[in-house]
Protein backbone atom coordinates (compact mmCIF):
# COMPACT_ATOMS: atom_id res chain seq x y z
CA UNK A 1 0.00 0.00 0.00
CA UNK A 2 2.92 2.35 0.51
CA UNK A 3 3.16 2.88 -3.25
CA UNK A 4 0.22 5.26 -2.78
CA UNK A 5 2.54 7.68 -1.03
CA UNK A 6 6.05 8.94 -1.66
CA UNK A 7 8.85 10.30 0.52
CA UNK A 8 10.46 13.75 0.38
CA UNK A 9 12.57 15.38 3.08
CA UNK A 10 11.70 12.66 5.61
CA UNK A 11 7.97 13.21 5.21
CA UNK A 12 5.30 11.25 3.33
CA UNK A 13 3.25 12.80 0.54
CA UNK A 14 0.68 11.77 -2.04
CA UNK A 15 -0.21 13.23 -5.42
CA UNK A 16 -3.56 14.71 -6.45
CA UNK A 17 -3.94 12.88 -9.77
CA UNK A 18 -3.36 9.52 -8.06
CA UNK A 19 -5.91 10.41 -5.37
CA UNK A 20 -8.44 11.44 -8.03
CA UNK A 21 -8.04 8.14 -9.89
CA UNK A 22 -8.43 6.03 -6.77
CA UNK A 23 -11.39 8.07 -5.50
CA UNK A 24 -13.12 7.84 -8.88
CA UNK A 25 -13.26 11.56 -9.71
CA UNK A 26 -11.74 13.72 -12.43
CA UNK A 27 -8.54 15.50 -11.51
CA UNK A 28 -9.97 18.96 -12.21
CA UNK A 29 -12.85 18.18 -9.83
CA UNK A 30 -10.39 17.28 -7.09
CA UNK A 31 -8.40 20.46 -7.81
CA UNK A 32 -11.59 22.49 -7.22
CA UNK A 33 -11.96 20.84 -3.82
CA UNK A 34 -8.32 21.65 -3.06
CA UNK A 35 -8.87 25.26 -4.04
CA UNK A 36 -11.93 25.40 -1.78
CA UNK A 37 -9.83 24.11 1.11
CA UNK A 38 -7.24 26.79 0.40
CA UNK A 39 -9.98 29.45 0.34
CA UNK A 40 -11.18 28.24 3.76
CA UNK A 41 -7.62 28.02 5.13
CA UNK A 42 -5.75 30.88 3.37
CA UNK A 43 -2.68 30.46 5.60
CA UNK A 44 -1.94 27.20 3.76
CA UNK A 45 -1.21 29.13 0.56
CA UNK A 46 2.07 30.16 2.12
CA UNK A 47 3.64 26.81 1.17
CA UNK A 48 6.53 27.15 -1.28
CA UNK A 49 7.02 25.37 -4.59
CA UNK A 50 9.49 22.81 -3.21
CA UNK A 51 8.93 20.19 -0.49
CA UNK A 52 10.19 21.06 2.98
CA UNK A 53 9.41 19.47 6.31
CA UNK A 54 6.18 20.74 7.93
CA UNK A 55 4.77 22.24 4.74
CA UNK A 56 1.33 20.95 3.88
CA UNK A 57 1.50 20.86 0.07
CA UNK A 58 3.38 22.01 -2.99
CA UNK A 59 2.66 22.07 -6.71
CA UNK A 60 4.69 20.19 -9.27
CA UNK A 61 4.40 19.45 -12.98
CA UNK A 62 3.83 15.73 -13.53
CA UNK A 63 3.05 13.38 -16.39
CA UNK A 64 0.51 10.57 -16.60
CA UNK A 65 0.04 8.49 -19.75
CA UNK A 66 1.70 11.12 -21.90
CA UNK A 67 -0.28 14.06 -20.48
CA UNK A 68 1.44 16.77 -18.47
CA UNK A 69 -0.47 18.49 -15.68
CA UNK A 70 0.02 20.50 -12.50
CA UNK A 71 -0.34 18.18 -9.52
CA UNK A 72 -0.79 19.04 -5.88
CA UNK A 73 1.62 17.04 -3.73
CA UNK A 74 -0.07 16.75 -0.32
CA UNK A 75 1.14 15.63 3.08
CA UNK A 76 -1.17 13.60 5.31
CA UNK A 77 -2.66 16.65 7.06
CA UNK A 78 -3.52 18.43 3.82
CA UNK A 79 -4.77 15.18 2.26
CA UNK A 80 -7.14 14.75 5.21
CA UNK A 81 -8.49 18.30 4.89
CA UNK A 82 -9.23 17.67 1.21
CA UNK A 83 -10.63 14.16 1.34
CA UNK A 84 -12.91 14.75 4.35
CA UNK A 85 -15.05 16.74 1.90
CA UNK A 86 -15.53 13.66 -0.28
CA UNK A 87 -18.29 11.44 1.08
CA UNK A 88 -18.94 8.74 -1.51
CA UNK A 89 -18.60 5.10 -0.46
CA UNK A 90 -15.55 4.68 -2.70
CA UNK A 91 -13.97 7.83 -1.27
CA UNK A 92 -14.46 6.61 2.30
CA UNK A 93 -12.89 3.25 1.44
CA UNK A 94 -9.84 4.83 -0.18
CA UNK A 95 -9.43 7.38 2.62
CA UNK A 96 -8.69 4.48 4.96
CA UNK A 97 -6.34 2.81 2.46
CA UNK A 98 -4.39 6.03 1.89
CA UNK A 99 -4.18 6.75 5.62
CA UNK A 100 -2.76 3.27 6.21
CA UNK A 101 -0.19 3.92 3.48
CA UNK A 102 0.76 7.23 5.12
CA UNK A 103 1.28 5.54 8.49
CA UNK A 104 3.38 2.77 6.91
CA UNK A 105 5.61 5.27 5.11
CA UNK A 106 5.99 7.43 8.22
CA UNK A 107 6.98 4.36 10.24
CA UNK A 108 9.52 3.37 7.56
CA UNK A 109 11.02 6.88 7.55
CA UNK A 110 11.24 6.86 11.35
CA UNK A 111 13.08 3.52 11.33
CA UNK A 112 15.49 4.71 8.62
CA UNK A 113 16.39 7.71 10.81
CA UNK A 114 16.69 5.66 14.01
CA UNK A 115 18.76 2.70 12.77
CA UNK A 116 22.02 4.57 12.01
CA UNK A 117 22.19 5.65 15.66
CA UNK A 118 22.66 2.01 16.70
CA UNK A 119 26.36 1.02 16.63
CA UNK A 120 25.73 -2.69 16.04
CA UNK A 121 23.31 -1.90 13.22
CA UNK A 122 25.77 0.51 11.60
CA UNK A 123 28.56 -2.08 11.73
CA UNK A 124 26.34 -4.73 10.13
CA UNK A 125 25.19 -2.25 7.49
CA UNK A 126 28.81 -1.45 6.63
CA UNK A 127 29.58 -5.15 6.11
CA UNK A 128 26.45 -5.42 3.97
CA UNK A 129 27.74 -2.67 1.70
CA UNK A 130 30.75 -4.81 0.82
CA UNK A 131 28.45 -7.69 -0.15
CA UNK A 132 26.44 -5.37 -2.34
CA UNK A 133 29.66 -4.16 -3.98
CA UNK A 134 30.61 -7.78 -4.75
CA UNK A 135 27.21 -8.42 -6.34
CA UNK A 136 27.37 -5.19 -8.34
CA UNK A 137 30.82 -6.06 -9.69
CA UNK A 138 29.63 -9.55 -10.66
CA UNK A 139 26.58 -8.10 -12.41
CA UNK A 140 28.84 -5.68 -14.28
CA UNK A 141 30.89 -8.61 -15.57
CA UNK A 142 27.69 -10.45 -16.42
CA UNK A 143 26.40 -7.48 -18.43
CA UNK A 144 29.58 -7.50 -20.53
CA UNK A 145 29.23 -11.27 -20.90
CA UNK A 146 25.57 -11.02 -21.98
CA UNK A 147 26.30 -8.18 -24.39
CA UNK A 148 28.99 -10.25 -26.12
CA UNK A 149 26.45 -13.06 -26.46
CA UNK A 150 24.03 -10.72 -28.24
CA UNK A 151 21.87 -9.21 -25.49
CA UNK A 152 20.46 -5.82 -26.50
CA UNK A 153 19.21 -4.84 -23.04
CA UNK A 154 21.91 -6.29 -20.81
CA UNK A 155 22.19 -3.05 -18.79
CA UNK A 156 18.84 -3.84 -17.15
CA UNK A 157 20.35 -6.81 -15.33
CA UNK A 158 21.47 -4.45 -12.56
CA UNK A 159 17.81 -3.83 -11.78
CA UNK A 160 16.54 -7.33 -12.60
CA UNK A 161 19.02 -9.26 -10.45
CA UNK A 162 18.72 -6.77 -7.59
CA UNK A 163 14.94 -7.07 -7.66
CA UNK A 164 15.20 -10.88 -7.76
CA UNK A 165 17.36 -10.76 -4.64
CA UNK A 166 14.88 -8.55 -2.80
CA UNK A 167 11.87 -10.55 -3.98
CA UNK A 168 13.36 -13.88 -2.89
CA UNK A 169 13.70 -12.50 0.63
CA UNK A 170 10.17 -11.10 0.65
CA UNK A 171 11.28 -7.48 0.28
CA UNK A 172 9.74 -4.90 -2.03
CA UNK A 173 12.39 -2.33 -2.94
CA UNK A 174 10.12 -0.30 -5.22
CA UNK A 175 7.72 0.56 -2.41
CA UNK A 176 10.25 1.62 0.18
CA UNK A 177 12.69 4.51 -0.15
CA UNK A 178 16.10 3.66 1.30
CA UNK A 179 14.96 0.11 1.95
CA UNK A 180 18.30 -1.01 3.40
CA UNK A 181 18.19 1.73 6.02
CA UNK A 182 14.85 0.34 7.24
CA UNK A 183 16.01 -3.25 7.68
CA UNK A 184 16.85 -4.79 11.02
CA UNK A 185 20.18 -6.56 11.62
CA UNK A 186 18.73 -9.98 10.80
CA UNK A 187 17.36 -8.76 7.45
CA UNK A 188 20.63 -7.06 6.54
CA UNK A 189 22.51 -10.27 7.30
CA UNK A 190 20.14 -12.31 5.13
CA UNK A 191 20.47 -9.83 2.28
CA UNK A 192 24.25 -9.85 2.60
CA UNK A 193 24.37 -13.64 2.29
CA UNK A 194 21.94 -13.60 -0.64
CA UNK A 195 23.95 -10.98 -2.53
CA UNK A 196 27.22 -12.82 -2.03
CA UNK A 197 25.62 -16.07 -3.11
CA UNK A 198 24.18 -14.41 -6.24
CA UNK A 199 27.58 -12.91 -7.09
CA UNK A 200 29.34 -16.27 -6.68
CA UNK A 201 26.73 -18.08 -8.79
CA UNK A 202 26.95 -15.52 -11.59
CA UNK A 203 30.73 -15.90 -11.76
CA UNK A 204 30.50 -19.71 -11.53
CA UNK A 205 27.98 -19.99 -14.36
CA UNK A 206 29.93 -17.62 -16.59
CA UNK A 207 33.06 -19.73 -16.06
CA UNK A 208 31.05 -22.68 -17.43
CA UNK A 209 30.30 -20.66 -20.61
CA UNK A 210 26.54 -20.97 -20.18
CA UNK A 211 24.09 -18.80 -22.11
CA UNK A 212 23.32 -15.53 -20.38
CA UNK A 213 19.56 -16.16 -20.27
CA UNK A 214 20.15 -19.56 -18.68
CA UNK A 215 22.48 -17.97 -16.14
CA UNK A 216 19.88 -15.37 -15.19
CA UNK A 217 17.15 -18.00 -14.78
CA UNK A 218 19.46 -20.20 -12.71
CA UNK A 219 20.44 -17.33 -10.40
CA UNK A 220 16.74 -16.53 -9.82
CA UNK A 221 16.11 -20.16 -8.86
CA UNK A 222 19.20 -20.22 -6.64
CA UNK A 223 17.94 -17.16 -4.78
CA UNK A 224 14.55 -18.77 -4.18
CA UNK A 225 16.20 -21.98 -2.92
CA UNK A 226 18.44 -19.91 -0.64
CA UNK A 227 15.47 -18.01 0.72
CA UNK A 228 13.54 -21.20 1.39
CA UNK A 229 16.50 -22.69 3.23
CA UNK A 230 16.65 -19.64 5.50
CA UNK A 231 12.96 -20.00 6.31
CA UNK A 232 13.43 -23.67 7.16
CA UNK A 233 16.32 -22.84 9.49
CA UNK A 234 14.15 -20.19 11.12
CA UNK A 235 11.37 -22.72 11.74
CA UNK A 236 13.78 -25.22 13.26
CA UNK A 237 15.39 -22.65 15.53
Secondary structure, DSSP 8 states (H G I E B T S, - for coil): -GGGSEEETTEEEEEHHHHHHHHTS-HHHHHHHHHHHHHHTGGGGG--SS--TT--EEEEEEEETTEEEEEEEEEHHHHHHHHTT--SHHHHHHHHHHHHHHHHHHHHHHHHHHGGG-HHHHHHHHHHHHHHHHHHHHHHHHHHHHHHTT-SSGGGHHHHHHHHHHHHTT--GGGSTTHHHH--HHHHHHHHHHHHHHHHHHHHHHHTT--HHHHHHHHHHHHHHHHHHHHHHHHH-
